[in-house]
Amino acid sequence: MKVNAILKFQLNEHKKGIMIYYFVMLCVIILSTGSVLSFQGVEVEFTGLEIATMIFLFVCGLNGFKEAFYLTLQNGITRKELFKNRLLMVMILATFMALVDELILNLLNVLGSQIQNFPISGLVEMVYGTFFSTASSGMILLVDIGFKIFLYAFALSVGYFIRIGYYRMNKSQRIAVSVGVPIGLTYVLPFLDTMLYQAGVITTPYSLIVLQGLAWMLGIPSQNPIMAMVSFFALTVIFSGFSWLMLRKAGIKN
């Protein structure tokens, strides 16, 4: 088995899912357009395509480890080669879907200009309105595609990291993480944050500090989407590094 067959196998793992995903998107677009044309006065805003794709790729990352891992070990291919091909697959898949999404949004903008009450908005346009309104069309296009690529690569890397982490855990650890992390983030930490703030132990809620930090990392206050691209790239490298640390000592489980 040739090493580049790993890349082909990993891409084929997601091929069917991608086709189904874009078929669903097509149905949504047809339904939205039909609603605007059929019902006078109805306004349908098409937004959040990038968020939907990000969630889809996150799920792809969650489902993109075990089969490829077993296949490579059974054919004498090293974990290092598997990981290198995984990184290449992430960039190919993220770039492909970024270009497809950009094409869809541009076609929808053309369609929206011909139909009333059918506004179209991309994520960069919604979040970085000042940049979008002042930059040249060429710069907007480059940044829009680059933003999608790094966002999608980040989503894939996080999903893959979580999947390897769960693979390395035993049953008790998986249950503890699956129950403890959501409860901790949803209830325990907000409760402690509120209690400490009301008691005067802290002057600024930690949740507010975290939100401000995330906004800064994404360049929202400065309306700089390039800063978000850098942050997504850095986080992708970090999660990929942790994934490699877990992958290199992973063994086959029954």
C-alpha positions, 0 to 999 in steps of 0.5 A: 500500500503506497503512502499517498493511498492514505491521503486518498482513503482519508479524502474518500472517507468524507466524500459522501458526507460532503455530497450530502451536506451540499445537497442539503444546502441546495435544498435550503437555497431552493426552499428559501428562494421559493418562499420569497417568490411565492409569498409576497412580503416574505423576507428570507435572509441567507446567513451562516453558511460558514458556521454550518460548514464549520460544524460539519467539518468538526463532525468530520474530524470526529469521524476521521481517525479510527479506520485510517489508523487501523488501515495504516498500521495493518499495512506497515505505514508509520504513524508519522506518515499517517499524521503528515497525510492527515495534515495535507488532507485537512488543508485540501478539504478546508481549501476545497470547501472554502472555495465551494462556499465562496462560489455559493455565496457569490452566486447567491449574491447575484441571485439576491440582487435580482430578487427582493427580500432575499439578502445574502450575508457571509460571516466576514461581512456580518462580523467585520462590517467596517473592513467589508465596507472599506476594503477593495473587492480584491482584498475582500475576496482574498480575505474571505477565502483565507478566513474560511480556509483557516476556520475550516482547518481549525474545525477539522483539527479540533474534531480530530484532537477530540476523537484521538483523545476519546480513543486513548481514554478508557470507558470511565474516562470517556463518561467522566469527560462527556458528562463533566465537561458540559456540566462544568462549562454550562453550570459550575464555572458560570455559578462560581464566576457569579458567586466570586463576582458578587462576593467581591473576590474578583472585580471583573467576571472571568466570563467577561474576560474570556469573551473580551480575549476571544474578541481580541483574538478574532480581531473584532474590536479592531475589525481586522479579520486577518488577526482571526486568520492568524489565531485560527492558524495558531490554534490549528497548529496547537491542536495538531501538535497535541493530536500528534503527541497522542497519536504516536503512542496510540495502540490498536484496541479491540 
